[in-house]
Amino acid sequence: MKFDNLINLELTQKSGQTSQPPWIEMHGKYCDLIYLNEVPILIKAYQDDITSLNINYELPLDIGNLKDSVDQKKY
């Protein structure tokens, strides 16, 4: 089987082929929260089509307030 394209992000997340639990889908993007030096960073991955893979991230404006609200949510 020959693959000329990037992965199909939606199919990969929903098929169980990842080594970790699937990321949360929000507004057409797959999101996961990571911590880097105790700073939460929201990672967003999405595709416009099978030949693209876009990754964005968000840093908190107020680390204290964001960390408190994220810790209260169960992902």
C-alpha positions, 0 to 999 in steps of 0.5 A: 500500500502506497501513501502519498498523503499525510495522515487523516487526522479524524480517522486516526483519532476515531479509529483508536490507532493512537498510542494515547487516548484521542484528543478532544474535538472542539469546533472541528479541531482536535485539542489537547492540553500539555504543560511545559514548565508548569505552564498550560498550553492548549494544542490544536490540530486540524486539517483543511484536507488530507494534504494539510496538517495545521497545528496551533497553540494558545498560551494563557494570558493569566496563568493563575486563572487559566490553570485553576479553570483547567484543573477543574475540568475533566478531560 
